[in-house]
Amino acid sequence: MAMPPIAPGPFLQPWRGNDRPRLNRPSISAPPYSGGGGLLIPEGSPQTFSLQQVGIANGSRKFAVTTSSVKILDAPATYRNFLLIRNSSSAAVDVYVEFGADATTDSAIILAQNEILLMDAVVLQDDIYVIGSAAGQVSILVSVIELPT
């Protein structure tokens, strides 16, 4: 049984051979912007980008981890918008991380050697405590910003 011929749709013309699909869109002969200059933003337009929402990390910091809980980072006075904690111990040491209270071996977060805890969408603002199964170290990269006004 032969199939009936297919008529072209209202938006796409039939494809020819191995050519890429062509959308039936008119091309703009004179774009609304000029080369190298970009668009001019009209006066009174709302601000679309704020420097208050930019993260600035001043390099990684390393902290020693022992078998007793130690505070490695205070709660920020403003707003922590990025936090990365890596167990950078040279030996196979488990590091337990706790927010807002002393860390114990029952803490919910445990990092094996070279594991990373990354917070960039929802970042906890509490003091950070760590404890290790043996002596080791953690590396932290953190960014703190002013809250947008």
N, C-alpha and C positions, 0 to 999 in steps of 0.2 A: 504494500500500500504506500503510495507516494504522499509525502507531506505537502501541504499547500505552501506557496512561496510566502516568505516573511517580509512584510512591509517595514520600511524604516520607521523608527519611533519618532516622536515629536522633538526629541532633544539630541539624539545622536544619529549621525549618518552611518551607513554601513561601513565596516572596516574593510580596507583594501589590502590584500596580500599580507606581507609581514610588517607593514607600517604600524606604528604605535596608534592606539585609539585617539581619535580627534574629537574633542568636545566642540559642539556647535556654539562656540562663544565668539562674539565679535572681538576683535583685537582693538586695543586702545591706541589710537594713532598719536595722541598727545597726552602722556600721563600727567597727573596733577602734581607732580614733583619734578624738581630739576636735579640733574646729575650733580652729585657732590654736596648739594646743599640740604637735601632732605626736605621734609615738610615744614612749613612755618606753623608754629603753634599759635592759635589765635589768643589775643590778650584775654585774661579772665578765665582761661581754661583751668579745670581742676588739676592739681598736681597728680601725676601718675606714678612717681617713684620718690621714695623718701630715703634719705641717708640714715634715718633712724632704724631702718629695717635691714641694714647691711651688717653682716657679721664680721668682726675683726678678731682674728686669733693671733696672739703674739707668740706663737711657737709652742711646742710640746713642753710639758713639765713632767719631771720624774719624781716619784715618791717611793720611799722604802716601805716595804710591807713586812710586818712581823707577825708573830703568833698571838699578838694581842691587838684589839681594835684601836685604830688610830684615825683621827679626822684628817683627811687630805685636802678638803676643799670646803670653805665656808659657803653658806647660802649667799647669793649675790644681793647687793644693795639695790640693784636695778632689776634686770631681767636676763636670765641665761637663755640664749636661743639656740645653742649648739653645744653638745657634749659628746666627747669620744673618750672612752677609757679602754686601754689595752693592757693586758697582762704581759708586760715586757720582761718577765723574769727569765734569767738565763738557764734555769733548771725547771724541771716539771713541778711547778708549784701551783696549787689551786688558790685563787684569790676570790674571796667573798665580798660582795659590795652591798652596802645598805645606805638608804637615804633617810636622814632625819633621826637616826638612832644608831647606837653602837652596832657594829657588824659582828656576827657570830657565824659559826659553821652551819647554822640553820637558816642563814639569810637566803632570800629568794634568788638572788643573782650570784652565780658562780662562774668565774672565768678561768678556763684552763690556760696553759701557756700559749701565748700569741692570739688568744681569742679577744674579740672586740665587742664592746657595748657602745652602740651609736644611738644618740637621741638627737633628732633634728626636727621632728614634727611636734611632738609633745615632750618637752624637756622639764624634768623635775627640778624644782628650785631649792630643795633642802640642802642641809649640810651633807657631805659625802664621807662615809667611813669605810675602811677596808680592813680585812684580816686575812692572813694567809695560812695555808696548811704547813708552811715552813717560811723561812726568810726569802723574800723576793722583791719585786718592784712593779709598779704600774706607771704607765705613761698616760698623761691626760692632755687633751686639746679641748679648750673651752672658749666660747665666745659670749660676751655679755654686752647687751645694748640698753639704751634708754627706751622706755616704753613709748610707743607712738602717741602723740598728743591729738 
